[in-house]
Amino acid sequence: MSGARGTDGTNGTDHGGGHRAYIGSFTSGGGRGVITAAVDPSTGALTALAATDVLTDPSYLALDRRRGVLYAVSETAPGAVGAFRTTGGGLAPLGAAVPVGGAGPTHLGLAGDRLLTANYTSGDVSSLPLDAEGLPSGPASILAHEGSGPDPDRQEGPHAHQVLPDPTGRWALAVDLGTDSVRVLALDPADGAPRPHAEVALRAGTGPRHLTFHPAGGVVYVLHELEPQLTVCRWEATSGRLEPVRELPVAPGGAPGGVRAYPSAIVASPDGRFLWAAVRGADTLVTFSLVDDPEEPRLTDTTASGGTWPRDLAVDPSGRRLYAANERSGEVVWFDVDPDTGRPHRAGALPAPAATCVVFD
């Protein structure tokens, strides 16, 4: 495979200072691997600087800002993770990809000096130690999930889809689509090594996929893939207790033409006033207001995602813009967010075949 290169045929020369966005994509679907893009501070527009396809199917990314290292899963069987040094105009691979000991990793998160991956196909969570420079090494420690759900096609066994540390760094939550549950992992305070703490059952057959924390830390929002639903949970970081309190529809009208709606990603605004979810099939972005009460989201708007099959949704650090990675139509679309209502308004797009994920520095 080729290394880093400019998207316009150049050698990836930097286009000035400012923030960067990193876009993952399926190389097996025509994607370019990981794209580095400059972010215009005044408009939010993305300009592609370089791309690297040294890692197969880097479908999800995580950035260690302190070390200046970007991590990417290789959603393959067997699965792996790659590490890259961030530079002004692109990414420099840091050694060979490291096996995660599981198959089909779809998500990863940083926990102290550990890198955690959620492995969808094998239904487990992997933990890899990081050295002082941020390089992962094996062999991976594996936390296997057990169980199944009522959907014979999608829930014949466990399917870990996301693993996310909580804001305190004491815990991580692993979302399992196959077992309709969220597992709470206790993180070792010394190195972040996880151990099982609790498993919280959600409604059978809903297929939880992703979750996000309210910025204040006391509420968790779980997005379901097999039914377009959102579960609101209380989160107590002192005890590691997750308590479901209510469920709300995400796509009340379904998808056009009877197409099934598959929610994919969920993010909260940095100020805690809004919550957004992406819904594939319907190809929409749904806005919830949290102004009245973070435990009682109120659906206020549904907006077209600007493409087809929005797999990921990201909010920029300022909270002023949303970015949707439309996998099947092949672009990242950015939206200006109305500061009063939270409604996103389409502002532009960057071509990105098989786009799957967006993160910001």
C-alpha positions as CSV (number, residue, x, y, z in Angstrom):
1,M,0.0,0.0,0.0
2,S,1.1,3.5,-0.6
3,G,2.0,6.0,2.1
4,A,0.9,9.6,2.8
5,R,0.2,11.7,-0.2
6,G,-1.6,14.9,-1.1
7,T,-5.2,14.6,-2.2
8,D,-4.5,16.9,-5.2
9,G,-1.4,15.0,-6.3
10,T,1.0,17.1,-4.1
11,N,3.2,15.8,-1.4
12,G,0.8,16.8,1.4
13,T,2.3,20.3,2.0
14,D,0.6,22.1,4.9
15,H,-1.9,24.9,4.0
16,G,-1.1,27.1,7.0
17,G,-1.8,26.8,10.7
18,G,-5.1,26.2,12.4
19,H,-7.1,23.1,13.4
20,R,-7.2,19.8,11.6
21,A,-9.9,17.2,11.0
22,Y,-9.1,13.5,10.4
23,I,-11.6,11.4,8.3
24,G,-11.6,7.6,8.4
25,S,-13.0,5.6,5.5
26,F,-13.3,2.0,4.2
27,T,-10.5,1.3,1.8
28,S,-12.3,-1.8,0.7
29,G,-15.2,0.5,-0.4
30,G,-13.0,2.9,-2.4
31,G,-12.0,5.1,0.5
32,R,-8.6,6.7,0.8
33,G,-7.9,5.5,4.3
34,V,-7.4,8.4,6.7
35,I,-7.7,11.9,5.2
36,T,-6.1,14.9,6.9
37,A,-8.1,18.1,6.3
38,A,-7.6,21.8,7.3
39,V,-10.5,23.4,9.1
40,D,-11.3,27.0,8.2
41,P,-11.8,28.7,11.6
42,S,-14.3,31.2,10.2
43,T,-16.5,28.9,8.1
44,G,-15.8,25.4,9.2
45,A,-15.0,24.4,5.7
46,L,-12.7,21.4,5.1
47,T,-9.8,21.4,2.7
48,A,-8.1,18.0,2.1
49,L,-4.4,18.1,2.7
50,A,-3.2,14.5,2.5
51,A,-4.3,10.9,2.8
52,T,-2.7,7.6,3.9
53,D,-4.0,4.1,3.1
54,V,-1.3,2.1,4.9
55,L,-4.1,0.7,7.1
56,T,-7.0,-1.3,5.7
57,D,-10.5,0.0,6.5
58,P,-9.7,2.6,9.2
59,S,-13.3,3.0,10.1
60,Y,-12.9,4.7,13.5
61,L,-10.4,7.1,14.9
62,A,-9.3,8.5,18.2
63,L,-6.8,11.3,18.9
64,D,-4.4,11.6,21.8
65,R,-3.9,15.4,21.8
66,R,-1.3,15.3,24.5
67,R,1.0,13.0,22.6
68,G,0.1,14.1,19.1
69,V,-0.9,10.5,18.1
70,L,-3.9,9.4,16.0
71,Y,-5.2,5.9,16.4
72,A,-7.3,4.0,13.9
73,V,-9.0,0.6,14.0
74,S,-8.6,-1.7,11.1
75,E,-12.1,-3.2,10.8
76,T,-10.9,-6.5,9.5
77,A,-10.8,-10.1,10.6
78,P,-8.5,-10.4,12.5
79,G,-8.6,-6.8,13.6
80,A,-5.8,-4.4,14.3
81,V,-5.0,-0.8,15.3
82,G,-2.6,1.6,13.7
83,A,-0.9,4.6,15.2
84,F,0.1,7.8,13.4
85,R,2.1,10.9,14.4
86,T,0.2,14.0,13.5
87,T,2.2,16.5,11.4
88,G,1.3,19.9,9.9
89,G,0.1,18.5,6.6
90,G,-0.7,14.8,7.3
91,L,0.1,11.7,9.2
92,A,3.3,9.6,9.7
93,P,2.7,5.9,10.5
94,L,4.3,4.8,13.8
95,G,5.3,1.2,13.0
96,A,3.2,-1.7,11.9
97,A,-0.4,-2.2,12.9
98,V,-0.9,-4.2,16.2
99,P,-3.4,-7.1,16.4
100,V,-6.3,-6.5,18.8
101,G,-6.9,-10.2,19.4
102,G,-10.5,-9.9,18.1
103,A,-12.4,-9.5,14.8
104,G,-14.0,-6.5,13.3
105,P,-13.1,-3.6,15.6
106,T,-15.6,-0.8,15.1
107,H,-14.6,1.7,17.9
108,L,-11.7,2.6,20.1
109,G,-11.0,4.8,23.1
110,L,-8.1,6.1,25.2
111,A,-8.1,5.1,28.8
112,G,-4.9,6.3,30.6
113,D,-2.0,4.3,29.2
114,R,-4.3,1.8,27.5
115,L,-6.1,1.7,24.1
116,L,-9.5,0.0,24.2
117,T,-11.2,-1.4,21.1
118,A,-14.8,-2.7,20.7
119,N,-14.7,-5.7,18.4
120,Y,-18.0,-6.2,16.7
121,T,-17.6,-9.5,14.9
122,S,-15.9,-11.4,17.8
123,G,-18.1,-9.7,20.5
124,D,-15.4,-8.6,22.9
125,V,-13.3,-5.6,24.1
126,S,-9.5,-5.5,23.7
127,S,-7.0,-3.6,25.8
128,L,-3.6,-2.7,24.5
129,P,-0.8,-1.0,26.6
130,L,0.7,2.3,25.3
131,D,4.3,3.2,25.9
132,A,5.6,6.7,26.8
133,E,5.5,7.8,23.1
134,G,1.9,6.5,22.7
135,L,2.8,3.3,20.7
136,P,0.5,0.4,21.3
137,S,1.9,-3.1,21.8
138,G,0.6,-6.6,22.2
139,P,-0.5,-9.1,23.0
140,A,-3.9,-7.6,23.8
141,S,-5.9,-8.5,26.9
142,I,-9.5,-9.6,26.0
143,L,-12.7,-9.1,27.9
144,A,-15.2,-11.5,26.2
145,H,-18.9,-10.8,26.1
146,E,-21.6,-13.4,26.4
147,G,-25.3,-13.5,25.4
148,S,-27.6,-12.9,22.5
149,G,-30.8,-11.1,21.5
150,P,-34.1,-11.8,19.8
151,D,-33.0,-10.7,16.3
152,P,-31.6,-13.9,14.7
153,D,-29.8,-12.1,12.0
154,R,-28.1,-9.4,14.1
155,Q,-28.2,-10.7,17.6
156,E,-27.1,-14.4,17.4
157,G,-24.3,-13.5,19.8
158,P,-22.5,-10.6,21.4
159,H,-21.5,-7.7,19.1
160,A,-19.5,-5.0,21.0
161,H,-19.9,-1.8,19.0
162,Q,-18.4,1.0,21.1
163,V,-16.2,1.4,24.2
164,L,-16.0,4.9,25.7
165,P,-14.3,6.1,28.9
166,D,-16.4,8.3,31.2
167,P,-15.4,11.9,31.9
168,T,-13.8,11.0,35.2
169,G,-11.4,8.4,33.6
170,R,-12.4,5.8,36.3
171,W,-14.8,3.8,34.1
172,A,-15.5,2.8,30.5
173,L,-18.8,1.8,29.0
174,A,-19.0,-0.9,26.4
175,V,-22.1,-0.9,24.2
176,D,-23.1,-4.4,22.9
177,L,-25.7,-4.5,20.0
178,G,-25.9,-8.3,20.2
179,T,-26.8,-8.6,23.8
180,D,-29.0,-5.4,24.2
181,S,-26.8,-4.3,27.1
182,V,-24.1,-1.8,28.3
183,R,-21.2,-3.2,30.3
184,V,-19.5,-1.0,32.8
185,L,-15.7,-1.5,33.1
186,A,-13.6,-0.3,36.0
187,L,-10.3,1.2,34.8
188,D,-7.2,0.7,36.8
189,P,-6.0,4.1,38.1
190,A,-2.4,3.3,37.3
191,D,-2.6,2.2,33.7
192,G,-6.2,2.1,32.6
193,A,-6.5,-1.6,32.4
194,P,-10.2,-2.6,32.4
195,R,-12.0,-5.1,34.5
196,P,-15.7,-6.1,34.5
197,H,-17.9,-4.2,37.0
198,A,-21.5,-4.5,35.9
199,E,-23.8,-5.2,33.0
200,V,-27.0,-3.1,32.4
201,A,-29.8,-4.7,30.4
202,L,-31.7,-2.5,27.9
203,R,-34.9,-3.4,26.1
204,A,-34.6,-6.6,24.1
205,G,-34.2,-6.4,20.4
206,T,-33.3,-2.6,20.2
207,G,-29.6,-3.2,19.5
208,P,-27.8,-0.4,21.3
209,R,-24.9,0.9,19.1
210,H,-23.4,4.1,20.5
211,L,-23.7,6.3,23.5
212,T,-22.5,9.8,24.7
213,F,-22.2,11.6,28.0
214,H,-23.9,14.9,28.8
215,P,-21.0,17.4,29.4
216,A,-22.0,17.7,33.0
217,G,-21.3,14.0,33.4
218,G,-24.5,12.7,35.1
219,V,-26.5,11.6,32.1
220,V,-25.8,9.1,29.4
221,Y,-27.7,8.8,26.1
222,V,-27.7,5.4,24.4
223,L,-28.6,5.2,20.7
224,H,-30.2,2.0,19.4
225,E,-29.6,0.7,15.8
226,L,-32.2,-2.1,15.4
227,E,-35.0,0.2,16.6
228,P,-34.8,4.0,16.1
229,Q,-34.8,4.7,19.9
230,L,-32.8,6.7,22.4
231,T,-32.5,5.5,26.0
232,V,-31.7,8.1,28.7
233,C,-29.7,6.9,31.6
234,R,-28.5,8.3,34.9
235,W,-24.8,7.9,35.5
236,E,-23.2,7.8,38.9
237,A,-19.4,8.0,38.6
238,T,-18.8,7.4,42.3
239,S,-20.2,3.9,42.2
240,G,-20.1,3.1,38.4
241,R,-23.9,2.8,38.3
242,L,-25.8,3.2,35.1
243,E,-29.6,3.4,35.4
244,P,-32.0,3.6,32.4
245,V,-34.8,6.1,33.1
246,R,-36.7,6.6,29.8
247,E,-36.8,5.8,26.1
248,L,-37.7,8.2,23.3
249,P,-38.2,7.7,19.5
250,V,-35.5,9.1,17.2
251,A,-37.3,8.7,13.9
252,P,-41.0,8.9,14.7
253,G,-42.0,9.0,11.0
254,G,-39.6,6.2,10.0
255,A,-37.7,6.4,6.7
256,P,-39.2,7.4,3.3
257,G,-40.7,4.6,1.2
258,G,-40.9,2.2,4.0
259,V,-37.1,1.9,4.2
260,R,-35.9,0.8,7.7
261,A,-34.2,3.5,9.8
262,Y,-30.8,2.6,11.4
263,P,-29.5,5.2,13.9
264,S,-25.7,5.3,13.9
265,A,-24.1,8.1,15.9
266,I,-24.9,10.5,18.7
267,V,-23.2,13.6,20.1
268,A,-23.9,16.4,22.6
269,S,-23.1,20.0,22.3
270,P,-20.2,21.2,24.5
271,D,-22.5,23.5,26.4
272,G,-24.9,20.7,27.1
273,R,-27.9,22.4,25.5
274,F,-28.4,20.1,22.5
275,L,-28.1,16.5,21.4
276,W,-27.9,15.3,17.8
277,A,-28.3,11.8,16.3
278,A,-27.6,10.5,12.8
279,V,-30.1,8.1,11.2
280,R,-29.2,6.0,8.2
281,G,-31.9,4.9,5.9
282,A,-33.9,8.0,6.7
283,D,-30.6,9.8,6.1
284,T,-31.3,12.5,8.6
285,L,-29.9,14.4,11.6
286,V,-32.2,14.7,14.5
287,T,-31.9,17.5,17.0
288,F,-33.0,17.2,20.7
289,S,-33.2,20.1,23.1
290,L,-31.7,19.5,26.6
291,V,-32.5,23.0,27.8
292,D,-35.4,22.1,30.0
293,D,-33.8,19.0,31.6
294,P,-30.9,16.8,30.4
295,E,-32.9,13.8,31.5
296,E,-35.8,14.8,29.3
297,P,-34.6,15.4,25.7
298,R,-37.2,17.1,23.5
299,L,-37.1,16.3,19.8
300,T,-37.2,19.7,18.0
301,D,-35.9,19.2,14.4
302,T,-35.1,16.6,11.7
303,T,-32.7,17.7,8.9
304,A,-31.4,15.9,5.8
305,S,-27.9,14.6,6.3
306,G,-26.8,16.0,3.0
307,G,-26.0,12.6,1.6
308,T,-26.7,8.9,2.0
309,W,-26.0,6.6,5.0
310,P,-24.6,9.0,7.7
311,R,-22.4,6.6,9.6
312,D,-20.8,9.1,11.9
313,L,-21.6,12.5,13.4
314,A,-19.1,14.9,15.0
315,V,-19.4,18.3,16.6
316,D,-16.5,20.7,16.3
317,P,-14.8,21.9,19.6
318,S,-16.6,25.2,19.5
319,G,-20.1,23.5,19.2
320,R,-20.9,25.8,16.3
321,R,-20.9,23.2,13.6
322,L,-21.8,19.5,12.9
323,Y,-20.0,17.2,10.5
324,A,-21.8,14.1,9.0
325,A,-19.7,11.4,7.4
326,N,-22.1,10.1,4.7
327,E,-20.6,6.7,3.9
328,R,-22.5,5.6,0.8
329,S,-22.7,8.9,-1.0
330,G,-19.1,9.6,-0.2
331,E,-18.7,13.0,1.5
332,V,-18.4,14.8,4.8
333,V,-21.0,17.5,5.0
334,W,-20.7,20.3,7.5
335,F,-23.6,22.3,9.0
336,D,-23.8,25.6,10.9
337,V,-25.7,25.2,14.1
338,D,-28.3,27.7,15.1
339,P,-27.2,28.9,18.6
340,D,-30.8,29.3,19.8
341,T,-32.5,26.2,18.4
342,G,-29.6,23.8,17.7
343,R,-30.9,23.2,14.2
344,P,-28.2,22.4,11.7
345,H,-28.1,24.2,8.4
346,R,-26.0,22.7,5.5
347,A,-23.0,24.8,4.7
348,G,-20.7,22.7,2.5
349,A,-19.2,19.3,1.7
350,L,-15.9,17.6,1.1
351,P,-15.8,14.5,-1.2
352,A,-14.6,11.5,0.9
353,P,-15.5,8.1,-0.6
354,A,-16.8,5.6,2.0
355,A,-16.4,8.1,4.8
356,T,-16.9,6.6,8.2
357,C,-15.6,8.9,11.0
358,V,-14.5,12.5,11.7
359,V,-12.4,13.7,14.7
360,F,-10.8,17.1,15.4
361,D,-7.6,18.1,17.0
